[in-house]
């Protein structure tokens, strides 16, 4: 049971990790592209990398933090214009090829050391160390020094942390999540404010129980500390509110119209190109914000924000449900937490002398990705709409 508890604690640390929140923000932007507008953008990592570079380089050049954030957003805005003007008339796989190529160009330019002036800014393939740009953000922390454990009262304080207490707790968590998913998919007869209150209440219950069953202790300020975590997840909440407002507006309905039938939208006098460009810019700005938060506790390294991040984002989006408000966040949490679970199980039971010693540490990580890939294929085959999605939302005009 101690081995299992260690895996659960690692999963909870990943769930609250600011980089998980950062990817969730980027997935929210990708949801605007793919879920609501039908743009098959395989280059979301480029927006993240450009936002990270704009932010980090501005700080290293001595610019204040607010200006650095604006620079990161401005770079992503310009890239969206440059990318969108010649390519948004393309559809389907043609747009996918162009966007992934553009993302690779950005990555290779970032890691190139051929131009001394550029290399001095980006440090080529070595990237920019977080210590060079993290300090202005860390200095804003209102938290005191030291370490804090969220929810000090946990399973250890009930019957000495017995297995029965933990099993009962996890059964309640599973039941609450299952009920919340059914409410989210409108399988339960709740509507309006009652449905919203039920979702909020179940979500709060699940969060409290998770921290009760797998307590997390982190530094208040510092790399991956509570200051980074709180800001990242507040940004996730703000992003969800913005997307909710946009998609409930006439502009949001126009996005879905473009996704379902461009020609019909043109016949109604709508400027389809302008709507696509607006969606590309807004989704790209979310990607840039995600990129800034992603590198704050780490470093700006071009290969770390490459193709894999885009594919992670698509996996999270498809898992949670495209064209849904909560889908990007739910999918991101399940993807990253599930990957840690698979790696933890493989390390504990498949590469340990106490159990089956059939693979090493590097192989367990590869094994986790194999399982994730198989799960994604099964998801696309048997439930392409994801956990919260609707099959009707996947009718793209491509």
Protein Blocks (a to p, Z undefined) as FASTA:
>chain_A
ZZmmmmmmmmmmmmmpmklmmmmmmmmmmmmmmmmnopacfklmmmmmmmmmmmmmmmmn
opafklmmmmmmmmmmmmmmmmmmmmmmpghjlmmmmmmmmmmmmmmmmmpckbmklmmm
nopmnopafklmmmmmmmmpmbdeddddehjbafklgghipaklmmmmmmmmmmmmmmmm
mmmnopaccehjllmmmmmmmmmmmmmmmmmmmccdddfbdchiaklmmmmmmmmmmmmm
mmmmmmmpmklmmmmmmmmommlmmmnopafklmmmmmmmmmmmmmmmmmmmmmmmmccd
fklmmmklmmmmmmmmmmnoghifklmmmmmmmmmmmmmmmmmmmmmmmmcfklccfbcf
klmmmmmmmmmmmmmmmmmmmmmnojmlcfklmmccZZ
